[in-house]
Amino acid sequence: MSFLEQYNYWVVIFLMMSGFYIVIAHGNLVKKLMGLTIFQTSVFILYISISKVIGGTAPILDDKYNVYSNPLPHVLILTAIVVGVATTALGLALAVRIKEAYGTIEEDAIQEKDLQQEGSTE
């Protein structure tokens, strides 16, 4: 198999590593959420790529077709997309609440303020 035959897997690897790097390298909570979304998208592409059957058609019984694609992975990805959008929306709502409570969405500043509050209560 050549590189061009597997380009979708290379795209998956690039997106997965990019999303993972964004989550690890950035302290901004919104950037972390976007990194998670990119990572999640790469997993969707991976499942769709794996489920593709060359020459396969929709599973409609007909004498003209012998090879069928399994629709289950596609249905699972549609469900995962809905869950991913809901999770991202929840994460963004939490980021807004954190911004209101702490005045920032930078992870280091939030931890510093928490440590200051713990020190002042003791």
Residue, then its C-alpha position, 0 to 999 in steps of 0.5 A: m500500500s502506498f502513502l496515497e492509499q492511506y492518506n486518511y490514516w495520516v490525517v487521523i494521526f496528524l489531527m490526533m497528535s495536534g489535538f493531544y499537543i494542544v491539550i498538553a501544551h496550553g493552559n487556557l481552558v478554551k484552548k484545551l477544549m478545542g484540542l479535545t474537540i480536534f482529538q475527538t474528530s480524529v477518532f471519528i475519522l478513524y472509525i469511518s475510515i475503518s468501516k469503509v468497505i470498497g465496493g460495498t453498498a447500503p445494506i439493501l437486499d437486492d440480487k444486484y449487490n453482493v457486498y454490503s457496508n455495515p451501517l453500525p459504525h456510522v450510526l455510532i459516530l453520529t451518536a458520538i458527534v451528538v455527545g461530543v457537541a453536548t460535552t463541548a457545550l458543557g465545557l464552554a459553559l463551565a469555562v464561562r462560570i470559571k471566568e466569572a468566579y476567578g476572572t481568568i481561564e488560565e489554568d496556572a492563575i486559577q490554581e494560584k488563586d485556589l492556593q491563596q484562598e486555602g492559605s488564607t482560610e487556615 
